[in-house]
Amino acid sequence: MPRRLYRRVFRVHIPPAARSELERFLEALYKAIHSYGAVLRIKGDQLVVEVYGDRAMILDSWTRIKEIISDYSRVESSTYPARLIFKEVGLALPLDVIAEVLSLKGYRAAVEGEDLRTDAPYDEVVTTALSVRKALEDTKLLYATKTAKKLVVAGSALLEENPHDVVERALELGLARFDEEGKLELLKPWREALRELVGRARVERSG
């Protein structure tokens, strides 16, 4: 017996934070909808979503839509839910590393529960998160302690350097060493080591 298909229309208010990121917001919604078809229309401050599919598809899509609406509704001028950032970059990342990289870029940034609080623009938050993701992927084979890897990932993302070069910097500055098993370990807290490493690199680049 052929599966019965349905059409459902949902109307939701567009969160204020989504209005300045409308294209990104709509793209996130399209990705969230799992059905045979969907149409999104904007009417004033409302978004009209038509979904076509079986009951399970419609229910699943509506649940995902509500999650995205909820995420954007929680975004204040300087508070971004971790889940929203991770959806943007397609991977869960160490939020403390993102915050530290933003801080060293000159922004105020701190982790508050499951949120990132910062005065950095959202585009900068996403750009930084993407840099952290790339650095994290480039250090998959690095044999290191958790804190040493945070140093290398953050340093690589911020300085736009190969992780291997960051490791070399850390060793030369006496911030890290290899133990008897060949595992990279830090000799200082990772945030302190990161600031020293980045500070030295900036001095070298300034000439």
C-alpha positions as CSV (number, residue, x, y, z in Angstrom):
1,M,0.0,0.0,0.0
2,P,1.5,3.4,-1.0
3,R,2.6,5.6,1.8
4,R,0.2,8.5,2.5
5,L,1.7,11.9,2.1
6,Y,0.7,15.1,3.9
7,R,1.2,18.8,3.6
8,R,1.7,20.9,6.7
9,V,2.2,24.7,7.0
10,F,4.0,26.2,9.9
11,R,4.3,29.8,10.7
12,V,7.0,31.1,13.0
13,H,8.3,34.5,14.0
14,I,11.8,35.2,12.7
15,P,14.1,35.7,15.7
16,P,15.8,39.2,15.8
17,A,19.2,37.6,15.6
18,A,18.2,35.8,12.4
19,R,17.2,38.9,10.5
20,S,20.8,40.1,10.2
21,E,21.9,36.6,9.2
22,L,18.8,35.8,7.0
23,E,20.6,33.8,4.3
24,R,22.5,31.7,6.8
25,F,19.3,31.2,8.9
26,L,17.3,30.0,5.9
27,E,20.1,27.7,4.8
28,A,20.2,26.1,8.2
29,L,16.4,25.6,8.0
30,Y,16.6,24.0,4.6
31,K,19.3,21.6,5.9
32,A,17.1,20.7,8.9
33,I,14.1,19.7,6.9
34,H,14.0,16.0,6.0
35,S,11.0,15.5,3.7
36,Y,9.9,15.0,0.1
37,G,9.7,18.7,-0.4
38,A,9.6,22.0,1.4
39,V,8.9,25.7,0.6
40,L,10.0,28.6,2.8
41,R,8.4,32.1,2.4
42,I,8.9,35.2,4.3
43,K,5.9,37.4,5.1
44,G,6.8,40.4,7.2
45,D,8.4,39.2,10.4
46,Q,7.1,35.7,9.9
47,L,8.4,32.7,8.2
48,V,6.0,30.4,6.5
49,V,7.2,26.8,6.1
50,E,5.4,24.2,3.9
51,V,6.6,20.7,4.4
52,Y,5.5,17.7,2.3
53,G,6.0,14.1,3.4
54,D,4.7,11.3,5.6
55,R,3.8,12.0,9.3
56,A,7.3,11.0,10.6
57,M,9.1,13.3,8.2
58,I,6.9,16.2,9.1
59,L,7.2,15.6,12.8
60,D,11.0,15.3,12.5
61,S,11.3,18.4,10.4
62,W,9.2,20.4,12.7
63,T,11.2,19.3,15.7
64,R,14.4,20.4,13.9
65,I,12.9,23.7,12.8
66,K,12.0,24.5,16.4
67,E,15.5,23.7,17.6
68,I,17.0,26.2,15.2
69,I,14.4,28.8,16.1
70,S,15.2,28.3,19.7
71,D,18.9,28.6,19.1
72,Y,18.5,31.9,17.3
73,S,16.1,33.2,19.9
74,R,18.7,32.7,22.5
75,V,21.3,34.7,20.6
76,E,21.7,38.1,22.3
77,S,24.0,40.8,21.1
78,S,27.0,38.8,22.5
79,T,25.8,35.4,23.4
80,Y,25.9,32.4,21.0
81,P,24.8,28.9,21.8
82,A,27.5,26.3,21.3
83,R,25.0,24.2,19.4
84,L,24.4,26.9,16.9
85,I,28.2,27.4,16.3
86,F,28.7,23.6,15.9
87,K,25.9,23.4,13.4
88,E,27.5,26.1,11.3
89,V,30.9,24.4,11.1
90,G,29.5,20.8,11.1
91,L,31.5,19.6,14.1
92,A,31.5,19.9,17.9
93,L,34.6,21.8,18.9
94,P,36.3,22.8,22.1
95,L,34.5,26.0,23.0
96,D,37.3,27.1,25.3
97,V,39.7,27.1,22.4
98,I,37.4,29.2,20.3
99,A,37.0,31.7,23.1
100,E,40.8,31.9,23.7
101,V,41.5,32.5,20.0
102,L,38.9,35.2,19.9
103,S,40.5,36.8,23.0
104,L,43.9,36.8,21.4
105,K,42.3,38.5,18.3
106,G,41.3,41.4,20.6
107,Y,37.8,40.5,21.5
108,R,36.2,39.8,24.9
109,A,35.2,36.1,25.0
110,A,34.3,33.6,27.7
111,V,32.5,30.3,28.0
112,E,29.3,30.4,30.0
113,G,27.8,27.0,30.4
114,E,26.8,25.9,26.9
115,D,27.2,29.4,25.4
116,L,30.0,31.5,24.1
117,R,29.8,35.1,25.3
118,T,31.8,37.6,23.2
119,D,31.7,41.0,21.6
120,A,33.0,39.5,18.3
121,P,30.6,39.7,15.4
122,Y,28.9,36.4,14.6
123,D,30.7,36.1,11.2
124,E,34.0,36.3,13.1
125,V,32.9,33.7,15.6
126,V,32.1,31.3,12.7
127,T,35.4,32.1,10.9
128,T,37.3,31.4,14.0
129,A,35.4,28.2,14.6
130,L,36.2,27.1,11.1
131,S,39.9,27.8,11.7
132,V,39.8,25.8,14.9
133,R,38.1,22.9,13.0
134,K,40.8,22.8,10.3
135,A,43.6,22.9,12.9
136,L,41.9,20.1,14.9
137,E,41.6,18.0,11.8
138,D,45.3,18.7,11.0
139,T,46.4,17.4,14.4
140,K,44.5,14.1,14.4
141,L,47.7,12.1,14.4
142,L,49.5,14.3,16.9
143,Y,50.5,12.3,20.0
144,A,49.9,14.8,22.7
145,T,48.2,15.5,26.0
146,K,44.8,17.2,25.9
147,T,46.2,20.5,27.0
148,A,49.2,20.3,24.6
149,K,46.8,19.7,21.7
150,K,44.7,22.7,22.7
151,L,47.8,24.8,22.5
152,V,48.7,23.5,19.1
153,V,45.2,23.8,17.7
154,A,44.7,27.3,19.1
155,G,48.1,28.5,17.9
156,S,47.6,27.0,14.5
157,A,44.2,28.6,14.1
158,L,45.3,32.0,15.3
159,L,48.7,32.3,13.6
160,E,47.5,30.5,10.5
161,E,50.5,28.2,10.7
162,N,50.9,24.5,10.1
163,P,50.5,22.6,13.5
164,H,54.0,21.2,13.0
165,D,55.5,24.7,13.0
166,V,53.5,25.5,16.2
167,V,54.9,22.4,17.9
168,E,58.4,23.5,16.9
169,R,57.8,27.0,18.3
170,A,56.5,25.5,21.6
171,L,59.6,23.3,21.9
172,E,62.0,26.1,21.1
173,L,60.4,28.4,23.7
174,G,60.6,25.8,26.4
175,L,56.8,25.7,26.6
176,A,56.5,22.0,25.8
177,R,58.6,18.8,25.5
178,F,58.2,15.2,24.4
179,D,58.1,12.7,27.3
180,E,59.8,9.3,27.2
181,E,57.0,7.8,25.2
182,G,57.2,10.6,22.6
183,K,54.0,12.3,23.7
184,L,54.0,16.1,23.6
185,E,53.3,17.7,27.0
186,L,53.2,21.2,28.2
187,L,55.4,22.7,30.9
188,K,53.0,25.5,31.6
189,P,49.1,25.9,31.7
190,W,48.0,25.9,28.1
191,R,46.5,29.4,28.1
192,E,49.7,30.9,29.5
193,A,51.8,29.0,27.1
194,L,49.6,30.0,24.2
195,R,49.9,33.7,25.0
196,E,53.6,33.5,25.3
197,L,53.9,31.6,22.0
198,V,51.6,34.0,20.1
199,G,53.3,37.0,21.6
200,R,56.7,35.8,20.5
201,A,55.4,35.0,17.0
202,R,53.9,38.5,16.7
203,V,57.1,40.1,17.7
204,E,59.0,38.2,15.1
205,R,56.5,39.1,12.4
206,S,56.6,42.8,13.2
207,G,60.2,42.7,12.5
